[in-house]
Protein backbone atom coordinates (compact mmCIF):
# COMPACT_ATOMS: atom_id res chain seq x y z
CA UNK A 1 0.00 0.00 0.00
CA UNK A 2 1.29 3.45 -0.92
CA UNK A 3 0.73 6.32 1.50
CA UNK A 4 0.85 10.08 0.98
CA UNK A 5 2.02 11.60 4.26
CA UNK A 6 1.56 15.38 4.48
CA UNK A 7 3.34 16.75 7.55
CA UNK A 8 5.50 19.88 7.86
CA UNK A 9 7.28 18.87 11.07
CA UNK A 10 10.36 16.89 9.91
CA UNK A 11 10.67 14.91 13.15
CA UNK A 12 7.02 13.85 13.18
CA UNK A 13 7.12 13.06 9.46
CA UNK A 14 10.26 10.93 9.90
CA UNK A 15 8.74 9.11 12.89
CA UNK A 16 5.51 8.26 11.04
CA UNK A 17 7.26 7.34 7.78
CA UNK A 18 9.73 5.07 9.56
CA UNK A 19 6.95 3.26 11.39
CA UNK A 20 4.83 2.83 8.26
CA UNK A 21 7.75 1.50 6.22
CA UNK A 22 8.49 -1.01 8.96
CA UNK A 23 4.89 -2.20 8.51
CA UNK A 24 5.22 -2.74 4.74
CA UNK A 25 3.81 0.58 3.51
CA UNK A 26 5.47 2.66 0.81
CA UNK A 27 5.50 6.32 1.93
CA UNK A 28 5.88 9.62 0.08
CA UNK A 29 6.29 12.66 2.35
CA UNK A 30 5.07 16.15 1.42
CA UNK A 31 5.97 19.09 3.64
CA UNK A 32 3.29 21.55 2.52
CA UNK A 33 -0.15 21.67 0.96
CA UNK A 34 0.93 22.52 -2.58
CA UNK A 35 3.44 19.65 -2.68
CA UNK A 36 0.72 17.31 -1.47
CA UNK A 37 -1.61 18.33 -4.28
CA UNK A 38 1.15 17.92 -6.85
CA UNK A 39 2.11 14.47 -5.54
CA UNK A 40 -1.53 13.36 -5.64
CA UNK A 41 -1.72 14.26 -9.32
CA UNK A 42 1.39 12.37 -10.45
CA UNK A 43 1.12 9.28 -8.18
CA UNK A 44 -1.58 6.82 -7.17
CA UNK A 45 -2.10 6.49 -3.43
CA UNK A 46 -4.11 4.04 -1.36
CA UNK A 47 -4.49 6.45 1.55
CA UNK A 48 -3.46 9.96 2.65
CA UNK A 49 -2.42 11.14 6.11
CA UNK A 50 -2.95 14.88 6.24
CA UNK A 51 -1.86 17.30 8.95
CA UNK A 52 -4.22 20.24 9.43
CA UNK A 53 -1.65 22.94 10.16
CA UNK A 54 0.40 23.16 6.99
CA UNK A 55 2.33 25.98 5.28
CA UNK A 56 1.08 27.50 2.02
CA UNK A 57 -2.27 25.64 2.15
CA UNK A 58 -3.82 24.27 5.33
CA UNK A 59 -5.04 20.71 5.62
CA UNK A 60 -8.72 21.60 5.32
CA UNK A 61 -8.10 23.36 1.99
CA UNK A 62 -5.94 20.50 0.73
CA UNK A 63 -8.60 17.99 1.70
CA UNK A 64 -11.29 19.92 -0.17
CA UNK A 65 -9.10 20.21 -3.28
CA UNK A 66 -8.16 16.55 -3.20
CA UNK A 67 -11.81 15.57 -3.23
CA UNK A 68 -12.61 18.14 -5.93
CA UNK A 69 -9.81 16.58 -8.02
CA UNK A 70 -11.39 13.11 -7.69
CA UNK A 71 -8.97 11.77 -5.08
CA UNK A 72 -10.98 8.76 -3.92
CA UNK A 73 -8.57 7.18 -1.42
CA UNK A 74 -9.29 7.51 2.31
CA UNK A 75 -7.97 10.62 4.06
CA UNK A 76 -6.95 10.60 7.72
CA UNK A 77 -6.51 14.03 9.31
CA UNK A 78 -3.87 14.62 11.97
CA UNK A 79 -4.74 17.57 14.14
CA UNK A 80 -3.74 19.23 17.37
CA UNK A 81 -7.16 20.83 17.33
CA UNK A 82 -9.62 18.81 19.41
CA UNK A 83 -12.43 21.34 19.20
CA UNK A 84 -15.57 19.56 17.89
CA UNK A 85 -16.11 22.32 15.32
CA UNK A 86 -12.65 21.74 13.85
CA UNK A 87 -13.25 18.00 13.69
CA UNK A 88 -16.62 18.51 12.00
CA UNK A 89 -14.99 20.95 9.56
CA UNK A 90 -12.39 18.36 8.63
CA UNK A 91 -14.95 15.62 8.07
CA UNK A 92 -17.12 17.99 6.03
CA UNK A 93 -14.09 18.78 3.84
CA UNK A 94 -13.97 15.14 2.81
CA UNK A 95 -11.82 13.43 5.41
CA UNK A 96 -12.77 9.90 6.43
CA UNK A 97 -11.33 9.98 9.94
CA UNK A 98 -9.18 12.09 12.24
CA UNK A 99 -6.59 11.56 14.94
CA UNK A 100 -5.67 14.14 17.56
CA UNK A 101 -2.01 14.81 18.39
CA UNK A 102 -0.18 13.51 20.31
CA UNK A 103 -1.02 9.90 19.49
CA UNK A 104 0.39 6.41 19.84
CA UNK A 105 1.72 5.04 16.56
CA UNK A 106 -0.18 1.79 17.14
CA UNK A 107 -3.43 3.79 17.14
CA UNK A 108 -2.50 5.48 13.86
CA UNK A 109 -1.70 2.10 12.33
CA UNK A 110 -5.01 0.64 13.48
CA UNK A 111 -6.94 3.59 12.02
CA UNK A 112 -5.15 3.21 8.67
CA UNK A 113 -5.89 -0.50 8.51
CA UNK A 114 -9.54 0.09 9.32
CA UNK A 115 -9.86 2.71 6.57
CA UNK A 116 -8.12 0.46 4.05
CA UNK A 117 -10.33 -2.52 4.94
CA UNK A 118 -13.39 -0.38 4.37
CA UNK A 119 -12.08 0.80 1.02
CA UNK A 120 -11.00 -2.61 -0.27
CA UNK A 121 -14.14 -4.50 0.61
CA UNK A 122 -17.61 -3.80 2.02
CA UNK A 123 -17.14 -7.01 4.01
CA UNK A 124 -14.43 -7.51 6.63
CA UNK A 125 -11.29 -8.92 5.01
CA UNK A 126 -10.19 -12.36 6.06
CA UNK A 127 -7.13 -12.63 8.25
CA UNK A 128 -5.71 -15.05 5.67
CA UNK A 129 -5.24 -14.69 1.92
CA UNK A 130 -4.90 -18.01 0.10
CA UNK A 131 -3.79 -18.89 -3.44
CA UNK A 132 -3.30 -22.59 -4.22
CA UNK A 133 -1.59 -24.07 -1.14
CA UNK A 134 0.03 -20.76 -0.15
CA UNK A 135 -1.47 -18.85 2.75
CA UNK A 136 -0.59 -15.33 3.87
CA UNK A 137 -1.45 -14.09 7.35
CA UNK A 138 -2.31 -10.38 7.08
CA UNK A 139 -2.04 -9.83 10.83
CA UNK A 140 1.43 -11.14 11.66
CA UNK A 141 2.84 -10.88 8.10
CA UNK A 142 3.88 -14.52 7.83
CA UNK A 143 3.18 -17.16 5.20
CA UNK A 144 2.77 -20.94 5.15
CA UNK A 145 2.93 -23.47 2.36
CA UNK A 146 2.41 -26.99 3.62
CA UNK A 147 4.99 -26.65 6.34
CA UNK A 148 6.50 -24.40 8.99
CA UNK A 149 5.84 -20.67 9.19
CA UNK A 150 7.69 -18.57 6.61
CA UNK A 151 9.05 -15.34 8.06
CA UNK A 152 8.93 -12.33 5.74
CA UNK A 153 10.61 -8.94 5.81
CA UNK A 154 8.40 -5.86 5.45
CA UNK A 155 9.07 -5.52 1.71
CA UNK A 156 8.79 -9.27 1.08
CA UNK A 157 5.39 -9.23 2.74
CA UNK A 158 4.22 -6.16 0.79
CA UNK A 159 5.32 -7.71 -2.50
CA UNK A 160 3.77 -11.10 -1.78
CA UNK A 161 0.51 -9.51 -0.59
CA UNK A 162 0.27 -7.51 -3.83
CA UNK A 163 0.80 -10.63 -5.94
CA UNK A 164 -1.67 -12.68 -3.91
CA UNK A 165 -4.35 -10.00 -4.22
CA UNK A 166 -3.96 -10.29 -8.01
CA UNK A 167 -3.57 -14.06 -8.62
CA UNK A 168 -3.02 -14.99 -12.25
CA UNK A 169 -2.53 -11.34 -13.22
CA UNK A 170 0.79 -10.27 -14.72
CA UNK A 171 2.19 -7.24 -12.90
CA UNK A 172 4.98 -5.30 -14.58
CA UNK A 173 7.84 -3.68 -12.67
CA UNK A 174 6.30 -0.22 -12.88
CA UNK A 175 3.06 -1.40 -11.26
CA UNK A 176 4.96 -3.26 -8.54
CA UNK A 177 7.26 -0.33 -7.74
CA UNK A 178 4.27 2.03 -7.58
CA UNK A 179 2.48 -0.07 -4.98
CA UNK A 180 5.36 -1.49 -2.92
CA UNK A 181 8.08 1.17 -3.02
CA UNK A 182 7.95 4.94 -2.72
CA UNK A 183 9.20 7.69 -4.99
CA UNK A 184 12.79 7.39 -3.75
CA UNK A 185 13.45 4.16 -5.66
CA UNK A 186 15.80 4.44 -8.63
CA UNK A 187 13.71 3.44 -11.68
CA UNK A 188 16.73 1.56 -13.09
CA UNK A 189 17.25 -0.47 -9.93
CA UNK A 190 16.98 -4.27 -10.02
CA UNK A 191 15.44 -4.31 -6.55
CA UNK A 192 12.20 -5.94 -7.78
CA UNK A 193 14.16 -8.87 -9.24
CA UNK A 194 16.17 -9.20 -6.04
CA UNK A 195 13.05 -9.42 -3.89
CA UNK A 196 11.33 -11.80 -6.29
CA UNK A 197 14.33 -14.13 -6.03
CA UNK A 198 14.18 -13.91 -2.23
CA UNK A 199 10.50 -14.79 -2.27
CA UNK A 200 11.06 -17.71 -4.65
CA UNK A 201 13.60 -19.19 -2.25
CA UNK A 202 11.11 -18.91 0.61
CA UNK A 203 7.90 -19.84 -1.22
CA UNK A 204 8.86 -22.23 -4.01
CA UNK A 205 12.00 -24.02 -2.79
CA UNK A 206 11.32 -27.73 -2.35
CA UNK A 207 7.94 -27.71 -4.13
CA UNK A 208 7.28 -29.40 -7.47
CA UNK A 209 5.01 -26.58 -8.65
CA UNK A 210 6.47 -23.06 -8.58
CA UNK A 211 3.97 -20.30 -7.80
CA UNK A 212 6.05 -17.17 -8.42
CA UNK A 213 6.58 -16.95 -12.18
CA UNK A 214 8.34 -14.54 -14.51
CA UNK A 215 6.79 -13.58 -17.83
CA UNK A 216 9.73 -12.44 -19.94
CA UNK A 217 9.25 -8.90 -21.18
CA UNK A 218 5.99 -8.55 -19.23
CA UNK A 219 6.50 -8.90 -15.51
CA UNK A 220 5.66 -11.29 -12.69
CA UNK A 221 2.64 -13.37 -11.79
CA UNK A 222 1.50 -15.54 -8.91
CA UNK A 223 0.24 -18.76 -10.47
CA UNK A 224 -3.36 -19.76 -9.86
CA UNK A 225 -5.05 -22.92 -11.15
CA UNK A 226 -8.02 -20.85 -12.35
CA UNK A 227 -5.74 -18.89 -14.71
CA UNK A 228 -3.47 -19.97 -17.54
CA UNK A 229 -0.02 -18.89 -16.31
CA UNK A 230 3.26 -20.02 -17.86
CA UNK A 231 6.84 -19.31 -16.94
SULTA-V366917 format. One record per backbone hydrogen bond with DSSP energy under -1.0 kcal/mol. NH is the residue of the N-H (numbers start at 0). CO is the residue of the C=O. If there is no record, write none. Layout:
nh = [NH;NH]
co = [CO;CO]
This chain:
nh = [2;3;4;5;6;12;13;14;15;16;17;18;19;20;21;23;24;25;27;29;32;35;36;37;38;39;41;42;45;46;47;48;49;50;51;53;56;58;61;62;63;64;65;66;67;68;69;70;75;76;77;78;86;87;88;89;90;91;92;93;94;95;96;98;100;107;108;109;110;111;112;113;114;115;116;117;118;119;120;128;130;133;134;135;136;137;140;142;143;149;156;157;158;159;160;161;162;163;164;167;168;170;175;176;177;178;179;180;184;188;193;194;195;196;197;198;199;200;201;202;203;204;206;212;214;217;218;219;220;222;226;228]
co = [25;46;27;48;29;8;9;10;11;12;13;14;15;16;17;20;19;0;2;4;54;31;32;33;34;35;37;38;1;1;73;3;75;5;77;51;54;51;57;58;59;60;61;62;63;64;66;65;47;96;49;98;82;83;84;85;86;87;88;90;89;74;74;76;78;103;104;105;106;107;108;109;110;111;112;113;114;115;116;135;133;130;143;128;141;126;136;149;134;142;152;153;154;155;156;157;158;159;160;221;165;219;171;172;173;174;175;176;181;185;189;190;191;192;193;194;195;196;197;198;199;199;203;220;218;214;214;170;212;210;223;226]
